Amino acid sequence: MAKLDLDVDAPRKVANVLRSASDRFAEDAERISADWQDRMAGRPWRMIARKLDAVAESIEKELRKMGY
């Protein structure tokens, strides 16, 4: 698994990092659910993925308001 690059040099890149993390959590949720043969097993990871996406969207929205 590749490491997430948290060394961001621009505010907008923070949202990209959060989306990358979200994608990984969503992938893990699917893998866990499949491995355990239980859809609910990955539920906490899916929730985290959704939260990270929401924060990324919020950051992008605020940056657009600020003109970035």
Biopython code that builds the backbone (N, CA, C, O; Angstrom):
import numpy as np
from Bio.PDB.StructureBuilder import StructureBuilder

atoms = [
    (1, "MET", "N", (0.845, -1.173, 0.000)),
    (1, "MET", "CA", (0.000, 0.000, 0.000)),
    (1, "MET", "C", (0.891, 1.237, 0.000)),
    (1, "MET", "O", (1.828, 1.337, 0.792)),
    (2, "ALA", "N", (0.596, 2.164, -0.880)),
    (2, "ALA", "CA", (1.350, 3.408, -0.957)),
    (2, "ALA", "C", (1.002, 4.306, 0.225)),
    (2, "ALA", "O", (-0.119, 4.284, 0.733)),
    (3, "LYS", "N", (1.966, 5.080, 0.642)),
    (3, "LYS", "CA", (1.738, 6.017, 1.743)),
    (3, "LYS", "C", (1.052, 7.271, 1.219)),
    (3, "LYS", "O", (1.255, 7.679, 0.075)),
    (4, "LEU", "N", (0.247, 7.865, 2.067)),
    (4, "LEU", "CA", (-0.369, 9.141, 1.727)),
    (4, "LEU", "C", (0.658, 10.236, 1.909)),
    (4, "LEU", "O", (1.374, 10.269, 2.909)),
    (5, "ASP", "N", (0.727, 11.123, 0.950)),
    (5, "ASP", "CA", (1.645, 12.250, 1.037)),
    (5, "ASP", "C", (0.927, 13.396, 1.744)),
    (5, "ASP", "O", (0.054, 14.046, 1.169)),
    (6, "LEU", "N", (1.303, 13.631, 2.981)),
    (6, "LEU", "CA", (0.669, 14.686, 3.768)),
    (6, "LEU", "C", (1.418, 16.010, 3.693)),
    (6, "LEU", "O", (1.036, 16.982, 4.346)),
    (7, "ASP", "N", (2.471, 16.048, 2.906)),
    (7, "ASP", "CA", (3.258, 17.269, 2.741)),
    (7, "ASP", "C", (2.634, 18.094, 1.621)),
    (7, "ASP", "O", (3.020, 17.984, 0.458)),
    (8, "VAL", "N", (1.667, 18.920, 1.995)),
    (8, "VAL", "CA", (0.957, 19.716, 0.998)),
    (8, "VAL", "C", (1.521, 21.131, 0.965)),
    (8, "VAL", "O", (1.858, 21.706, 2.000)),
    (9, "ASP", "N", (1.616, 21.674, -0.232)),
    (9, "ASP", "CA", (2.188, 23.012, -0.380)),
    (9, "ASP", "C", (1.160, 24.045, -0.839)),
    (9, "ASP", "O", (1.508, 25.182, -1.154)),
    (10, "ALA", "N", (-0.105, 23.637, -0.871)),
    (10, "ALA", "CA", (-1.174, 24.559, -1.249)),
    (10, "ALA", "C", (-2.455, 24.137, -0.529)),
    (10, "ALA", "O", (-2.706, 22.944, -0.357)),
    (11, "PRO", "N", (-3.254, 25.100, -0.114)),
    (11, "PRO", "CA", (-4.471, 24.767, 0.634)),
    (11, "PRO", "C", (-5.390, 23.788, -0.086)),
    (11, "PRO", "O", (-5.973, 22.914, 0.555)),
    (12, "ARG", "N", (-5.533, 23.911, -1.386)),
    (12, "ARG", "CA", (-6.445, 23.048, -2.126)),
    (12, "ARG", "C", (-5.996, 21.579, -2.095)),
    (12, "ARG", "O", (-6.820, 20.675, -2.226)),
    (13, "LYS", "N", (-4.720, 21.353, -1.926)),
    (13, "LYS", "CA", (-4.216, 19.982, -1.903)),
    (13, "LYS", "C", (-4.651, 19.226, -0.654)),
    (13, "LYS", "O", (-4.630, 17.995, -0.634)),
    (14, "VAL", "N", (-5.039, 19.943, 0.371)),
    (14, "VAL", "CA", (-5.529, 19.284, 1.588)),
    (14, "VAL", "C", (-6.769, 18.450, 1.255)),
    (14, "VAL", "O", (-6.899, 17.316, 1.715)),
    (15, "ALA", "N", (-7.666, 19.006, 0.465)),
    (15, "ALA", "CA", (-8.866, 18.270, 0.071)),
    (15, "ALA", "C", (-8.495, 17.013, -0.717)),
    (15, "ALA", "O", (-9.131, 15.972, -0.554)),
    (16, "ASN", "N", (-7.477, 17.101, -1.566)),
    (16, "ASN", "CA", (-7.046, 15.934, -2.339)),
    (16, "ASN", "C", (-6.535, 14.827, -1.423)),
    (16, "ASN", "O", (-6.814, 13.651, -1.657)),
    (17, "VAL", "N", (-5.795, 15.192, -0.390)),
    (17, "VAL", "CA", (-5.281, 14.210, 0.570)),
    (17, "VAL", "C", (-6.452, 13.537, 1.284)),
    (17, "VAL", "O", (-6.461, 12.318, 1.457)),
    (18, "LEU", "N", (-7.430, 14.327, 1.693)),
    (18, "LEU", "CA", (-8.591, 13.763, 2.378)),
    (18, "LEU", "C", (-9.365, 12.814, 1.465)),
    (18, "LEU", "O", (-9.839, 11.768, 1.908)),
    (19, "ARG", "N", (-9.491, 13.179, 0.196)),
    (19, "ARG", "CA", (-10.196, 12.306, -0.752)),
    (19, "ARG", "C", (-9.420, 10.999, -0.980)),
    (19, "ARG", "O", (-10.020, 9.932, -1.107)),
    (20, "SER", "N", (-8.112, 11.089, -1.031)),
    (20, "SER", "CA", (-7.297, 9.873, -1.184)),
    (20, "SER", "C", (-7.478, 8.951, 0.019)),
    (20, "SER", "O", (-7.619, 7.737, -0.128)),
    (21, "ALA", "N", (-7.471, 9.543, 1.200)),
    (21, "ALA", "CA", (-7.680, 8.748, 2.415)),
    (21, "ALA", "C", (-9.082, 8.136, 2.394)),
    (21, "ALA", "O", (-9.262, 6.972, 2.754)),
    (22, "SER", "N", (-10.055, 8.911, 1.980)),
    (22, "SER", "CA", (-11.425, 8.429, 1.896)),
    (22, "SER", "C", (-11.531, 7.234, 0.957)),
    (22, "SER", "O", (-12.187, 6.242, 1.275)),
    (23, "ASP", "N", (-10.890, 7.335, -0.188)),
    (23, "ASP", "CA", (-10.913, 6.229, -1.149)),
    (23, "ASP", "C", (-10.339, 4.958, -0.530)),
    (23, "ASP", "O", (-10.872, 3.866, -0.727)),
    (24, "ARG", "N", (-9.268, 5.108, 0.205)),
    (24, "ARG", "CA", (-8.648, 3.931, 0.839)),
    (24, "ARG", "C", (-9.554, 3.318, 1.900)),
    (24, "ARG", "O", (-9.674, 2.096, 1.990)),
    (25, "PHE", "N", (-10.186, 4.163, 2.699)),
    (25, "PHE", "CA", (-11.097, 3.639, 3.713)),
    (25, "PHE", "C", (-12.279, 2.920, 3.055)),
    (25, "PHE", "O", (-12.713, 1.872, 3.532)),
    (26, "ALA", "N", (-12.793, 3.481, 1.967)),
    (26, "ALA", "CA", (-13.910, 2.845, 1.260)),
    (26, "ALA", "C", (-13.479, 1.494, 0.680)),
    (26, "ALA", "O", (-14.226, 0.518, 0.756)),
    (27, "GLU", "N", (-12.281, 1.440, 0.105)),
    (27, "GLU", "CA", (-11.761, 0.173, -0.421)),
    (27, "GLU", "C", (-11.592, -0.853, 0.702)),
    (27, "GLU", "O", (-11.941, -2.023, 0.545)),
    (28, "ASP", "N", (-11.059, -0.404, 1.823)),
    (28, "ASP", "CA", (-10.895, -1.299, 2.969)),
    (28, "ASP", "C", (-12.244, -1.818, 3.459)),
    (28, "ASP", "O", (-12.370, -2.987, 3.823)),
    (29, "ALA", "N", (-13.241, -0.952, 3.467)),
    (29, "ALA", "CA", (-14.573, -1.361, 3.909)),
    (29, "ALA", "C", (-15.106, -2.485, 3.035)),
    (29, "ALA", "O", (-15.667, -3.459, 3.536)),
    (30, "GLU", "N", (-14.929, -2.347, 1.732)),
    (30, "GLU", "CA", (-15.408, -3.381, 0.818)),
    (30, "GLU", "C", (-14.636, -4.683, 1.011)),
    (30, "GLU", "O", (-15.217, -5.767, 0.987)),
    (31, "ARG", "N", (-13.327, -4.568, 1.202)),
    (31, "ARG", "CA", (-12.500, -5.760, 1.395)),
    (31, "ARG", "C", (-12.890, -6.484, 2.684)),
    (31, "ARG", "O", (-13.044, -7.705, 2.701)),
    (32, "ILE", "N", (-13.045, -5.716, 3.756)),
    (32, "ILE", "CA", (-13.422, -6.301, 5.045)),
    (32, "ILE", "C", (-14.790, -6.977, 4.948)),
    (32, "ILE", "O", (-14.975, -8.093, 5.434)),
    (33, "SER", "N", (-15.733, -6.300, 4.324)),
    (33, "SER", "CA", (-17.070, -6.863, 4.184)),
    (33, "SER", "C", (-17.028, -8.168, 3.383)),
    (33, "SER", "O", (-17.706, -9.138, 3.723)),
    (34, "ALA", "N", (-16.232, -8.177, 2.326)),
    (34, "ALA", "CA", (-16.123, -9.392, 1.508)),
    (34, "ALA", "C", (-15.419, -10.504, 2.272)),
    (34, "ALA", "O", (-15.873, -11.648, 2.263)),
    (35, "ASP", "N", (-14.323, -10.176, 2.926)),
    (35, "ASP", "CA", (-13.570, -11.186, 3.671)),
    (35, "ASP", "C", (-14.407, -11.811, 4.785)),
    (35, "ASP", "O", (-14.342, -13.019, 5.014)),
    (36, "TRP", "N", (-15.174, -11.005, 5.458)),
    (36, "TRP", "CA", (-15.971, -11.490, 6.582)),
    (36, "TRP", "C", (-17.341, -11.983, 6.125)),
    (36, "TRP", "O", (-18.101, -12.554, 6.908)),
    (37, "GLN", "N", (-17.645, -11.757, 4.856)),
    (37, "GLN", "CA", (-18.954, -12.087, 4.302)),
    (37, "GLN", "C", (-20.069, -11.462, 5.140)),
    (37, "GLN", "O", (-21.086, -12.086, 5.444)),
    (38, "ASP", "N", (-19.831, -10.217, 5.493)),
    (38, "ASP", "CA", (-20.766, -9.472, 6.339)),
    (38, "ASP", "C", (-20.720, -8.013, 5.915)),
    (38, "ASP", "O", (-19.731, -7.328, 6.177)),
    (39, "ARG", "N", (-21.758, -7.532, 5.274)),
    (39, "ARG", "CA", (-21.812, -6.150, 4.776)),
    (39, "ARG", "C", (-21.594, -5.129, 5.892)),
    (39, "ARG", "O", (-21.034, -4.058, 5.657)),
    (40, "MET", "N", (-22.033, -5.457, 7.091)),
    (40, "MET", "CA", (-21.921, -4.517, 8.205)),
    (40, "MET", "C", (-20.493, -4.411, 8.746)),
    (40, "MET", "O", (-20.168, -3.448, 9.441)),
    (41, "ALA", "N", (-19.648, -5.381, 8.438)),
    (41, "ALA", "CA", (-18.283, -5.383, 8.985)),
    (41, "ALA", "C", (-17.502, -4.148, 8.553)),
    (41, "ALA", "O", (-16.682, -3.641, 9.320)),
    (42, "GLY", "N", (-17.738, -3.663, 7.358)),
    (42, "GLY", "CA", (-17.003, -2.494, 6.874)),
    (42, "GLY", "C", (-17.685, -1.170, 7.163)),
    (42, "GLY", "O", (-17.202, -0.113, 6.758)),
    (43, "ARG", "N", (-18.789, -1.228, 7.851)),
    (43, "ARG", "CA", (-19.590, -0.016, 8.099)),
    (43, "ARG", "C", (-18.808, 1.132, 8.745)),
    (43, "ARG", "O", (-18.932, 2.265, 8.280)),
    (44, "PRO", "N", (-18.019, 0.899, 9.780)),
    (44, "PRO", "CA", (-17.282, 2.032, 10.369)),
    (44, "PRO", "C", (-16.332, 2.701, 9.367)),
    (44, "PRO", "O", (-16.171, 3.922, 9.376)),
    (45, "TRP", "N", (-15.713, 1.900, 8.516)),
    (45, "TRP", "CA", (-14.780, 2.465, 7.536)),
    (45, "TRP", "C", (-15.518, 3.261, 6.464)),
    (45, "TRP", "O", (-15.014, 4.278, 5.989)),
    (46, "ARG", "N", (-16.711, 2.800, 6.083)),
    (46, "ARG", "CA", (-17.519, 3.561, 5.110)),
    (46, "ARG", "C", (-17.937, 4.901, 5.713)),
    (46, "ARG", "O", (-17.945, 5.919, 5.022)),
    (47, "MET", "N", (-18.286, 4.901, 7.012)),
    (47, "MET", "CA", (-18.671, 6.151, 7.673)),
    (47, "MET", "C", (-17.495, 7.125, 7.675)),
    (47, "MET", "O", (-17.667, 8.312, 7.397)),
    (48, "ILE", "N", (-16.306, 6.626, 7.987)),
    (48, "ILE", "CA", (-15.121, 7.491, 7.988)),
    (48, "ILE", "C", (-14.878, 8.043, 6.589)),
    (48, "ILE", "O", (-14.558, 9.222, 6.438)),
    (49, "ALA", "N", (-15.024, 7.214, 5.576)),
    (49, "ALA", "CA", (-14.835, 7.656, 4.193)),
    (49, "ALA", "C", (-15.812, 8.783, 3.847)),
    (49, "ALA", "O", (-15.423, 9.786, 3.249)),
    (50, "ARG", "N", (-17.065, 8.614, 4.221)),
    (50, "ARG", "CA", (-18.065, 9.658, 3.946)),
    (50, "ARG", "C", (-17.724, 10.965, 4.660)),
    (50, "ARG", "O", (-17.862, 12.045, 4.087)),
    (51, "LYS", "N", (-17.282, 10.861, 5.909)),
    (51, "LYS", "CA", (-16.930, 12.061, 6.674)),
    (51, "LYS", "C", (-15.752, 12.793, 6.028)),
    (51, "LYS", "O", (-15.763, 14.019, 5.916)),
    (52, "LEU", "N", (-14.741, 12.040, 5.607)),
    (52, "LEU", "CA", (-13.577, 12.657, 4.965)),
    (52, "LEU", "C", (-13.975, 13.339, 3.664)),
    (52, "LEU", "O", (-13.489, 14.428, 3.360)),
    (53, "ASP", "N", (-14.853, 12.707, 2.895)),
    (53, "ASP", "CA", (-15.344, 13.341, 1.660)),
    (53, "ASP", "C", (-16.083, 14.637, 1.967)),
    (53, "ASP", "O", (-15.915, 15.636, 1.268)),
    (54, "ALA", "N", (-16.896, 14.615, 3.008)),
    (54, "ALA", "CA", (-17.655, 15.812, 3.374)),
    (54, "ALA", "C", (-16.723, 16.946, 3.798)),
    (54, "ALA", "O", (-16.947, 18.100, 3.434)),
    (55, "VAL", "N", (-15.692, 16.628, 4.553)),
    (55, "VAL", "CA", (-14.729, 17.655, 4.977)),
    (55, "VAL", "C", (-13.974, 18.196, 3.758)),
    (55, "VAL", "O", (-13.753, 19.403, 3.649)),
    (56, "ALA", "N", (-13.582, 17.308, 2.846)),
    (56, "ALA", "CA", (-12.887, 17.750, 1.638)),
    (56, "ALA", "C", (-13.763, 18.706, 0.839)),
    (56, "ALA", "O", (-13.286, 19.736, 0.363)),
    (57, "GLU", "N", (-15.035, 18.372, 0.691)),
    (57, "GLU", "CA", (-15.963, 19.230, -0.038)),
    (57, "GLU", "C", (-16.113, 20.585, 0.662)),
    (57, "GLU", "O", (-16.142, 21.629, 0.009)),
    (58, "SER", "N", (-16.208, 20.557, 1.984)),
    (58, "SER", "CA", (-16.330, 21.789, 2.756)),
    (58, "SER", "C", (-15.098, 22.683, 2.578)),
    (58, "SER", "O", (-15.220, 23.897, 2.414)),
    (59, "ILE", "N", (-13.931, 22.078, 2.612)),
    (59, "ILE", "CA", (-12.687, 22.840, 2.417)),
    (59, "ILE", "C", (-12.677, 23.482, 1.039)),
    (59, "ILE", "O", (-12.377, 24.668, 0.909)),
    (60, "GLU", "N", (-13.005, 22.705, 0.007)),
    (60, "GLU", "CA", (-13.016, 23.253, -1.350)),
    (60, "GLU", "C", (-14.015, 24.392, -1.486)),
    (60, "GLU", "O", (-13.730, 25.400, -2.134)),
    (61, "LYS", "N", (-15.181, 24.234, -0.878)),
    (61, "LYS", "CA", (-16.214, 25.271, -0.934)),
    (61, "LYS", "C", (-15.724, 26.564, -0.283)),
    (61, "LYS", "O", (-15.882, 27.649, -0.842)),
    (62, "GLU", "N", (-15.129, 26.439, 0.901)),
    (62, "GLU", "CA", (-14.616, 27.629, 1.591)),
    (62, "GLU", "C", (-13.471, 28.288, 0.820)),
    (62, "GLU", "O", (-13.380, 29.515, 0.760)),
    (63, "LEU", "N", (-12.612, 27.477, 0.239)),
    (63, "LEU", "CA", (-11.498, 28.046, -0.542)),
    (63, "LEU", "C", (-12.019, 28.792, -1.774)),
    (63, "LEU", "O", (-11.485, 29.838, -2.141)),
    (64, "ARG", "N", (-13.068, 28.248, -2.412)),
    (64, "ARG", "CA", (-13.652, 28.953, -3.561)),
    (64, "ARG", "C", (-14.199, 30.314, -3.123)),
    (64, "ARG", "O", (-14.040, 31.309, -3.830)),
    (65, "LYS", "N", (-14.848, 30.351, -1.948)),
    (65, "LYS", "CA", (-15.369, 31.608, -1.424)),
    (65, "LYS", "C", (-14.242, 32.609, -1.189)),
    (65, "LYS", "O", (-14.415, 33.814, -1.369)),
    (66, "MET", "N", (-13.086, 32.087, -0.783)),
    (66, "MET", "CA", (-11.936, 32.946, -0.496)),
    (66, "MET", "C", (-11.158, 33.314, -1.761)),
    (66, "MET", "O", (-10.227, 34.117, -1.708)),
    (67, "GLY", "N", (-11.541, 32.729, -2.894)),
    (67, "GLY", "CA", (-10.874, 33.036, -4.141)),
    (67, "GLY", "C", (-9.670, 32.174, -4.459)),
    (67, "GLY", "O", (-8.870, 32.537, -5.321)),
    (68, "TYR", "N", (-9.520, 31.048, -3.791)),
    (68, "TYR", "CA", (-8.401, 30.140, -4.050)),
    (68, "TYR", "C", (-8.815, 29.065, -5.011)),
    (68, "TYR", "O", (-8.009, 28.200, -5.355)),
]
sb = StructureBuilder()
sb.init_structure("model")
sb.init_model(0)
sb.init_chain("A")
sb.init_seg("    ")
for serial, (resi, resn, name, xyz) in enumerate(atoms, 1):
    if name == "N":
        sb.init_residue(resn, " ", resi, " ")
    sb.init_atom(name, np.array(xyz, "f"), 0.0, 1.0, " ", f" {name:<3s}", serial, name[0])
structure = sb.get_structure()
